């Protein structure tokens, strides 16, 4: 695959949107989580994720 910068070029490389399926991944409760990206054991970046709880239903 050959990728080159296009009209929306980013400063540090080429942006390639993608989706990663994580079958079986379970979050025990709503709250703040993060995915830690490591290469050869070295931390490169954290991707934050906030999960909301189920919508509450108001009863009159």
PDB file with SEQRES, HELIX, SHEET and CRYST1 records, atoms N, CA, C and O in Angstrom:
SEQRES   1 A   60  UNK UNK UNK UNK UNK UNK UNK UNK UNK UNK UNK UNK UNK          
SEQRES   2 A   60  UNK UNK UNK UNK UNK UNK UNK UNK UNK UNK UNK UNK UNK          
SEQRES   3 A   60  UNK UNK UNK UNK UNK UNK UNK UNK UNK UNK UNK UNK UNK          
SEQRES   4 A   60  UNK UNK UNK UNK UNK UNK UNK UNK UNK UNK UNK UNK UNK          
SEQRES   5 A   60  UNK UNK UNK UNK UNK UNK UNK UNK                              
SHEET    1 AA1 2 UNK A  31  UNK A  39  0                                        
SHEET    2 AA1 2 UNK A  42  UNK A  51 -1                                        
CRYST1    1.000    1.000    1.000  90.00  90.00  90.00 P 1           1          
ATOM      1  N   UNK A   1       0.852  -1.163   0.000  1.00  0.00           N  
ATOM      2  CA  UNK A   1       0.000   0.000   0.000  1.00  0.00           C  
ATOM      3  C   UNK A   1       0.900   1.229   0.000  1.00  0.00           C  
ATOM      4  O   UNK A   1       1.822   1.329   0.810  1.00  0.00           O  
ATOM      5  N   UNK A   2       0.642   2.130  -0.878  1.00  0.00           N  
ATOM      6  CA  UNK A   2       1.390   3.376  -0.959  1.00  0.00           C  
ATOM      7  C   UNK A   2       0.470   4.523  -0.562  1.00  0.00           C  
ATOM      8  O   UNK A   2      -0.581   4.706  -1.176  1.00  0.00           O  
ATOM      9  N   UNK A   3       0.841   5.290   0.442  1.00  0.00           N  
ATOM     10  CA  UNK A   3       0.028   6.411   0.901  1.00  0.00           C  
ATOM     11  C   UNK A   3       0.805   7.702   0.731  1.00  0.00           C  
ATOM     12  O   UNK A   3       2.005   7.761   0.997  1.00  0.00           O  
ATOM     13  N   UNK A   4       0.115   8.722   0.290  1.00  0.00           N  
ATOM     14  CA  UNK A   4       0.735  10.032   0.127  1.00  0.00           C  
ATOM     15  C   UNK A   4      -0.203  11.083   0.707  1.00  0.00           C  
ATOM     16  O   UNK A   4      -1.410  10.868   0.811  1.00  0.00           O  
ATOM     17  N   UNK A   5       0.367  12.210   1.079  1.00  0.00           N  
ATOM     18  CA  UNK A   5      -0.423  13.308   1.644  1.00  0.00           C  
ATOM     19  C   UNK A   5      -1.398  13.823   0.603  1.00  0.00           C  
ATOM     20  O   UNK A   5      -1.057  13.951  -0.573  1.00  0.00           O  
ATOM     21  N   UNK A   6      -2.612  14.116   1.040  1.00  0.00           N  
ATOM     22  CA  UNK A   6      -3.638  14.639   0.144  1.00  0.00           C  
ATOM     23  C   UNK A   6      -3.970  16.077   0.500  1.00  0.00           C  
ATOM     24  O   UNK A   6      -3.163  16.769   1.120  1.00  0.00           O  
ATOM     25  N   UNK A   7      -5.163  16.533   0.107  1.00  0.00           N  
ATOM     26  CA  UNK A   7      -5.535  17.934   0.339  1.00  0.00           C  
ATOM     27  C   UNK A   7      -5.644  18.300   1.815  1.00  0.00           C  
ATOM     28  O   UNK A   7      -5.479  19.468   2.165  1.00  0.00           O  
ATOM     29  N   UNK A   8      -5.921  17.325   2.698  1.00  0.00           N  
ATOM     30  CA  UNK A   8      -6.006  17.612   4.138  1.00  0.00           C  
ATOM     31  C   UNK A   8      -4.772  17.068   4.834  1.00  0.00           C  
ATOM     32  O   UNK A   8      -4.880  16.329   5.813  1.00  0.00           O  
ATOM     33  N   UNK A   9      -3.621  17.425   4.339  1.00  0.00           N  
ATOM     34  CA  UNK A   9      -2.345  16.935   4.865  1.00  0.00           C  
ATOM     35  C   UNK A   9      -2.167  17.317   6.331  1.00  0.00           C  
ATOM     36  O   UNK A   9      -2.483  18.438   6.730  1.00  0.00           O  
ATOM     37  N   UNK A  10      -1.663  16.385   7.125  1.00  0.00           N  
ATOM     38  CA  UNK A  10      -1.349  16.672   8.522  1.00  0.00           C  
ATOM     39  C   UNK A  10       0.159  16.850   8.654  1.00  0.00           C  
ATOM     40  O   UNK A  10       0.928  16.337   7.841  1.00  0.00           O  
ATOM     41  N   UNK A  11       0.566  17.568   9.668  1.00  0.00           N  
ATOM     42  CA  UNK A  11       1.973  17.920   9.814  1.00  0.00           C  
ATOM     43  C   UNK A  11       2.895  16.718  10.011  1.00  0.00           C  
ATOM     44  O   UNK A  11       4.023  16.718   9.518  1.00  0.00           O  
ATOM     45  N   UNK A  12       2.424  15.690  10.729  1.00  0.00           N  
ATOM     46  CA  UNK A  12       3.306  14.585  11.094  1.00  0.00           C  
ATOM     47  C   UNK A  12       3.110  13.326  10.260  1.00  0.00           C  
ATOM     48  O   UNK A  12       3.621  12.272  10.640  1.00  0.00           O  
ATOM     49  N   UNK A  13       2.407  13.386   9.162  1.00  0.00           N  
ATOM     50  CA  UNK A  13       2.246  12.194   8.350  1.00  0.00           C  
ATOM     51  C   UNK A  13       0.938  12.183   7.596  1.00  0.00           C  
ATOM     52  O   UNK A  13       0.350  13.229   7.319  1.00  0.00           O  
ATOM     53  N   UNK A  14       0.490  10.986   7.268  1.00  0.00           N  
ATOM     54  CA  UNK A  14      -0.723  10.810   6.499  1.00  0.00           C  
ATOM     55  C   UNK A  14      -1.809  10.255   7.418  1.00  0.00           C  
ATOM     56  O   UNK A  14      -1.582   9.271   8.122  1.00  0.00           O  
ATOM     57  N   UNK A  15      -2.973  10.874   7.415  1.00  0.00           N  
ATOM     58  CA  UNK A  15      -4.095  10.447   8.240  1.00  0.00           C  
ATOM     59  C   UNK A  15      -4.864   9.353   7.501  1.00  0.00           C  
ATOM     60  O   UNK A  15      -5.325   9.553   6.377  1.00  0.00           O  
ATOM     61  N   UNK A  16      -4.994   8.191   8.150  1.00  0.00           N  
ATOM     62  CA  UNK A  16      -5.712   7.063   7.557  1.00  0.00           C  
ATOM     63  C   UNK A  16      -6.771   6.602   8.554  1.00  0.00           C  
ATOM     64  O   UNK A  16      -6.468   5.825   9.459  1.00  0.00           O  
ATOM     65  N   UNK A  17      -8.019   7.076   8.399  1.00  0.00           N  
ATOM     66  CA  UNK A  17      -9.076   6.636   9.312  1.00  0.00           C  
ATOM     67  C   UNK A  17      -9.287   5.126   9.198  1.00  0.00           C  
ATOM     68  O   UNK A  17      -9.202   4.561   8.107  1.00  0.00           O  
ATOM     69  N   UNK A  18      -9.558   4.489  10.314  1.00  0.00           N  
ATOM     70  CA  UNK A  18      -9.810   3.048  10.303  1.00  0.00           C  
ATOM     71  C   UNK A  18     -10.670   2.652  11.501  1.00  0.00           C  
ATOM     72  O   UNK A  18     -10.843   3.420  12.446  1.00  0.00           O  
ATOM     73  N   UNK A  19     -11.196   1.449  11.436  1.00  0.00           N  
ATOM     74  CA  UNK A  19     -12.017   0.901  12.512  1.00  0.00           C  
ATOM     75  C   UNK A  19     -11.368  -0.385  12.983  1.00  0.00           C  
ATOM     76  O   UNK A  19     -10.930  -1.203  12.174  1.00  0.00           O  
ATOM     77  N   UNK A  20     -11.308  -0.559  14.283  1.00  0.00           N  
ATOM     78  CA  UNK A  20     -10.718  -1.762  14.868  1.00  0.00           C  
ATOM     79  C   UNK A  20     -11.781  -2.452  15.715  1.00  0.00           C  
ATOM     80  O   UNK A  20     -12.231  -1.904  16.721  1.00  0.00           O  
ATOM     81  N   UNK A  21     -12.181  -3.653  15.309  1.00  0.00           N  
ATOM     82  CA  UNK A  21     -13.150  -4.422  16.094  1.00  0.00           C  
ATOM     83  C   UNK A  21     -12.448  -5.068  17.282  1.00  0.00           C  
ATOM     84  O   UNK A  21     -11.381  -5.663  17.129  1.00  0.00           O  
ATOM     85  N   UNK A  22     -13.038  -4.952  18.449  1.00  0.00           N  
ATOM     86  CA  UNK A  22     -12.480  -5.550  19.661  1.00  0.00           C  
ATOM     87  C   UNK A  22     -13.524  -6.455  20.286  1.00  0.00           C  
ATOM     88  O   UNK A  22     -14.086  -6.141  21.335  1.00  0.00           O  
ATOM     89  N   UNK A  23     -13.780  -7.586  19.633  1.00  0.00           N  
ATOM     90  CA  UNK A  23     -14.772  -8.539  20.118  1.00  0.00           C  
ATOM     91  C   UNK A  23     -14.417  -9.006  21.526  1.00  0.00           C  
ATOM     92  O   UNK A  23     -13.264  -9.328  21.816  1.00  0.00           O  
ATOM     93  N   UNK A  24     -15.417  -9.037  22.388  1.00  0.00           N  
ATOM     94  CA  UNK A  24     -15.211  -9.532  23.736  1.00  0.00           C  
ATOM     95  C   UNK A  24     -14.719  -8.482  24.724  1.00  0.00           C  
ATOM     96  O   UNK A  24     -14.588  -8.771  25.914  1.00  0.00           O  
ATOM     97  N   UNK A  25     -14.444  -7.262  24.249  1.00  0.00           N  
ATOM     98  CA  UNK A  25     -14.000  -6.207  25.161  1.00  0.00           C  
ATOM     99  C   UNK A  25     -15.178  -5.767  26.016  1.00  0.00           C  
ATOM    100  O   UNK A  25     -16.228  -5.400  25.489  1.00  0.00           O  
ATOM    101  N   UNK A  26     -15.006  -5.802  27.335  1.00  0.00           N  
ATOM    102  CA  UNK A  26     -16.086  -5.468  28.264  1.00  0.00           C  
ATOM    103  C   UNK A  26     -15.627  -4.349  29.186  1.00  0.00           C  
ATOM    104  O   UNK A  26     -14.523  -4.387  29.729  1.00  0.00           O  
ATOM    105  N   UNK A  27     -16.483  -3.359  29.355  1.00  0.00           N  
ATOM    106  CA  UNK A  27     -16.233  -2.294  30.315  1.00  0.00           C  
ATOM    107  C   UNK A  27     -17.164  -2.544  31.492  1.00  0.00           C  
ATOM    108  O   UNK A  27     -18.378  -2.614  31.303  1.00  0.00           O  
ATOM    109  N   UNK A  28     -16.631  -2.681  32.699  1.00  0.00           N  
ATOM    110  CA  UNK A  28     -17.451  -3.066  33.839  1.00  0.00           C  
ATOM    111  C   UNK A  28     -18.457  -2.011  34.291  1.00  0.00           C  
ATOM    112  O   UNK A  28     -19.456  -2.345  34.929  1.00  0.00           O  
ATOM    113  N   UNK A  29     -18.208  -0.756  33.973  1.00  0.00           N  
ATOM    114  CA  UNK A  29     -19.108   0.306  34.434  1.00  0.00           C  
ATOM    115  C   UNK A  29     -18.861   1.563  33.604  1.00  0.00           C  
ATOM    116  O   UNK A  29     -17.812   1.699  32.975  1.00  0.00           O  
ATOM    117  N   UNK A  30     -19.831   2.482  33.604  1.00  0.00           N  
ATOM    118  CA  UNK A  30     -19.589   3.765  32.946  1.00  0.00           C  
ATOM    119  C   UNK A  30     -18.407   4.461  33.615  1.00  0.00           C  
ATOM    120  O   UNK A  30     -18.139   4.236  34.795  1.00  0.00           O  
ATOM    121  N   UNK A  31     -17.718   5.286  32.881  1.00  0.00           N  
ATOM    122  CA  UNK A  31     -16.605   6.021  33.466  1.00  0.00           C  
ATOM    123  C   UNK A  31     -15.557   6.379  32.427  1.00  0.00           C  
ATOM    124  O   UNK A  31     -15.797   6.315  31.222  1.00  0.00           O  
ATOM    125  N   UNK A  32     -14.393   6.757  32.926  1.00  0.00           N  
ATOM    126  CA  UNK A  32     -13.296   7.175  32.062  1.00  0.00           C  
ATOM    127  C   UNK A  32     -12.312   6.030  31.895  1.00  0.00           C  
ATOM    128  O   UNK A  32     -11.890   5.406  32.868  1.00  0.00           O  
ATOM    129  N   UNK A  33     -11.957   5.766  30.652  1.00  0.00           N  
ATOM    130  CA  UNK A  33     -10.998   4.722  30.302  1.00  0.00           C  
ATOM    131  C   UNK A  33     -10.019   5.309  29.290  1.00  0.00           C  
ATOM    132  O   UNK A  33     -10.207   6.426  28.809  1.00  0.00           O  
ATOM    133  N   UNK A  34      -8.987   4.556  28.977  1.00  0.00           N  
ATOM    134  CA  UNK A  34      -8.093   4.972  27.906  1.00  0.00           C  
ATOM    135  C   UNK A  34      -7.438   3.746  27.293  1.00  0.00           C  
ATOM    136  O   UNK A  34      -7.260   2.716  27.943  1.00  0.00           O  
ATOM    137  N   UNK A  35      -7.088   3.888  26.036  1.00  0.00           N  
ATOM    138  CA  UNK A  35      -6.303   2.883  25.338  1.00  0.00           C  
ATOM    139  C   UNK A  35      -4.874   3.405  25.314  1.00  0.00           C  
ATOM    140  O   UNK A  35      -4.619   4.520  24.858  1.00  0.00           O  
ATOM    141  N   UNK A  36      -3.958   2.605  25.802  1.00  0.00           N  
ATOM    142  CA  UNK A  36      -2.552   3.003  25.853  1.00  0.00           C  
ATOM    143  C   UNK A  36      -1.821   2.368  24.671  1.00  0.00           C  
ATOM    144  O   UNK A  36      -1.807   1.145  24.532  1.00  0.00           O  
ATOM    145  N   UNK A  37      -1.221   3.187  23.831  1.00  0.00           N  
ATOM    146  CA  UNK A  37      -0.503   2.688  22.664  1.00  0.00           C  
ATOM    147  C   UNK A  37       0.977   2.580  23.012  1.00  0.00           C  
ATOM    148  O   UNK A  37       1.632   3.573  23.330  1.00  0.00           O  
ATOM    149  N   UNK A  38       1.492   1.345  22.943  1.00  0.00           N  
ATOM    150  CA  UNK A  38       2.890   1.080  23.249  1.00  0.00           C  
ATOM    151  C   UNK A  38       3.540   0.368  22.068  1.00  0.00           C  
ATOM    152  O   UNK A  38       2.923  -0.479  21.421  1.00  0.00           O  
ATOM    153  N   UNK A  39       4.772   0.718  21.803  1.00  0.00           N  
ATOM    154  CA  UNK A  39       5.562   0.053  20.770  1.00  0.00           C  
ATOM    155  C   UNK A  39       6.845  -0.420  21.424  1.00  0.00           C  
ATOM    156  O   UNK A  39       7.612   0.380  21.958  1.00  0.00           O  
ATOM    157  N   UNK A  40       7.075  -1.723  21.380  1.00  0.00           N  
ATOM    158  CA  UNK A  40       8.235  -2.323  22.038  1.00  0.00           C  
ATOM    159  C   UNK A  40       8.312  -1.921  23.508  1.00  0.00           C  
ATOM    160  O   UNK A  40       9.395  -1.673  24.036  1.00  0.00           O  
ATOM    161  N   UNK A  41       7.134  -1.860  24.173  1.00  0.00           N  
ATOM    162  CA  UNK A  41       7.085  -1.527  25.588  1.00  0.00           C  
ATOM    163  C   UNK A  41       7.173  -0.047  25.897  1.00  0.00           C  
ATOM    164  O   UNK A  41       7.057   0.346  27.058  1.00  0.00           O  
ATOM    165  N   UNK A  42       7.375   0.782  24.886  1.00  0.00           N  
ATOM    166  CA  UNK A  42       7.502   2.230  25.104  1.00  0.00           C  
ATOM    167  C   UNK A  42       6.166   2.915  24.820  1.00  0.00           C  
ATOM    168  O   UNK A  42       5.582   2.736  23.751  1.00  0.00           O  
ATOM    169  N   UNK A  43       5.686   3.708  25.794  1.00  0.00           N  
ATOM    170  CA  UNK A  43       4.418   4.429  25.664  1.00  0.00           C  
ATOM    171  C   UNK A  43       4.543   5.511  24.599  1.00  0.00           C  
ATOM    172  O   UNK A  43       5.457   6.334  24.635  1.00  0.00           O  
ATOM    173  N   UNK A  44       3.603   5.494  23.646  1.00  0.00           N  
ATOM    174  CA  UNK A  44       3.605   6.515  22.591  1.00  0.00           C  
ATOM    175  C   UNK A  44       2.460   7.506  22.752  1.00  0.00           C  
ATOM    176  O   UNK A  44       2.651   8.708  22.570  1.00  0.00           O  
ATOM    177  N   UNK A  45       1.271   7.013  23.091  1.00  0.00           N  
ATOM    178  CA  UNK A  45       0.157   7.932  23.300  1.00  0.00           C  
ATOM    179  C   UNK A  45      -0.988   7.229  24.009  1.00  0.00           C  
ATOM    180  O   UNK A  45      -1.052   6.001  24.060  1.00  0.00           O  
ATOM    181  N   UNK A  46      -1.887   8.032  24.552  1.00  0.00           N  
ATOM    182  CA  UNK A  46      -3.091   7.542  25.207  1.00  0.00           C  
ATOM    183  C   UNK A  46      -4.294   8.069  24.438  1.00  0.00           C  
ATOM    184  O   UNK A  46      -4.328   9.233  24.039  1.00  0.00           O  
ATOM    185  N   UNK A  47      -5.286   7.196  24.232  1.00  0.00           N  
ATOM    186  CA  UNK A  47      -6.509   7.594  23.549  1.00  0.00           C  
ATOM    187  C   UNK A  47      -7.635   7.527  24.583  1.00  0.00           C  
ATOM    188  O   UNK A  47      -8.035   6.437  24.992  1.00  0.00           O  
ATOM    189  N   UNK A  48      -8.148   8.689  25.006  1.00  0.00           N  
ATOM    190  CA  UNK A  48      -9.178   8.696  26.050  1.00  0.00           C  
ATOM    191  C   UNK A  48     -10.526   8.198  25.537  1.00  0.00           C  
ATOM    192  O   UNK A  48     -10.860   8.358  24.363  1.00  0.00           O  
ATOM    193  N   UNK A  49     -11.284   7.598  26.434  1.00  0.00           N  
ATOM    194  CA  UNK A  49     -12.624   7.102  26.125  1.00  0.00           C  
ATOM    195  C   UNK A  49     -13.482   7.301  27.363  1.00  0.00           C  
ATOM    196  O   UNK A  49     -13.112   6.859  28.451  1.00  0.00           O  
ATOM    197  N   UNK A  50     -14.625   7.960  27.210  1.00  0.00           N  
ATOM    198  CA  UNK A  50     -15.560   8.143  28.315  1.00  0.00           C  
ATOM    199  C   UNK A  50     -16.855   7.431  27.962  1.00  0.00           C  
ATOM    200  O   UNK A  50     -17.449   7.688  26.915  1.00  0.00           O  
ATOM    201  N   UNK A  51     -17.292   6.529  28.846  1.00  0.00           N  
ATOM    202  CA  UNK A  51     -18.529   5.782  28.632  1.00  0.00           C  
ATOM    203  C   UNK A  51     -19.612   6.320  29.548  1.00  0.00           C  
ATOM    204  O   UNK A  51     -19.411   6.465  30.753  1.00  0.00           O  
ATOM    205  N   UNK A  52     -20.761   6.614  28.960  1.00  0.00           N  
ATOM    206  CA  UNK A  52     -21.916   7.081  29.736  1.00  0.00           C  
ATOM    207  C   UNK A  52     -22.779   5.897  30.120  1.00  0.00           C  
ATOM    208  O   UNK A  52     -22.763   4.860  29.457  1.00  0.00           O  
ATOM    209  N   UNK A  53     -23.523   6.059  31.184  1.00  0.00           N  
ATOM    210  CA  UNK A  53     -24.448   5.020  31.618  1.00  0.00           C  
ATOM    211  C   UNK A  53     -25.713   5.050  30.781  1.00  0.00           C  
ATOM    212  O   UNK A  53     -25.878   5.931  29.936  1.00  0.00           O  
ATOM    213  N   UNK A  54     -26.600   4.104  31.004  1.00  0.00           N  
ATOM    214  CA  UNK A  54     -27.860   4.093  30.249  1.00  0.00           C  
ATOM    215  C   UNK A  54     -28.683   5.343  30.561  1.00  0.00           C  
ATOM    216  O   UNK A  54     -28.623   5.887  31.663  1.00  0.00           O  
ATOM    217  N   UNK A  55     -29.440   5.777  29.578  1.00  0.00           N  
ATOM    218  CA  UNK A  55     -30.291   6.955  29.781  1.00  0.00           C  
ATOM    219  C   UNK A  55     -31.338   6.635  30.832  1.00  0.00           C  
ATOM    220  O   UNK A  55     -31.983   5.588  30.781  1.00  0.00           O  
ATOM    221  N   UNK A  56     -31.503   7.535  31.775  1.00  0.00           N  
ATOM    222  CA  UNK A  56     -32.512   7.305  32.819  1.00  0.00           C  
ATOM    223  C   UNK A  56     -33.879   7.741  32.296  1.00  0.00           C  
ATOM    224  O   UNK A  56     -33.981   8.705  31.537  1.00  0.00           O  
ATOM    225  N   UNK A  57     -34.902   7.045  32.695  1.00  0.00           N  
ATOM    226  CA  UNK A  57     -36.251   7.417  32.271  1.00  0.00           C  
ATOM    227  C   UNK A  57     -36.983   8.027  33.459  1.00  0.00           C  
ATOM    228  O   UNK A  57     -37.056   7.440  34.538  1.00  0.00           O  
ATOM    229  N   UNK A  58     -37.513   9.199  33.233  1.00  0.00           N  
ATOM    230  CA  UNK A  58     -38.235   9.893  34.292  1.00  0.00           C  
ATOM    231  C   UNK A  58     -39.691   9.430  34.285  1.00  0.00           C  
ATOM    232  O   UNK A  58     -40.312   9.336  33.226  1.00  0.00           O  
ATOM    233  N   UNK A  59     -40.224   9.145  35.458  1.00  0.00           N  
ATOM    234  CA  UNK A  59     -41.627   8.738  35.554  1.00  0.00           C  
ATOM    235  C   UNK A  59     -42.398   9.785  36.342  1.00  0.00           C  
ATOM    236  O   UNK A  59     -41.918  10.305  37.349  1.00  0.00           O  
ATOM    237  N   UNK A  60     -43.587  10.080  35.871  1.00  0.00           N  
ATOM    238  CA  UNK A  60     -44.404  11.103  36.542  1.00  0.00           C  
ATOM    239  C   UNK A  60     -45.284  10.480  37.594  1.00  0.00           C  
ATOM    240  O   UNK A  60     -46.041  11.184  38.262  1.00  0.00           O  
TER     241      UNK A  60                                                      
END                                                                             
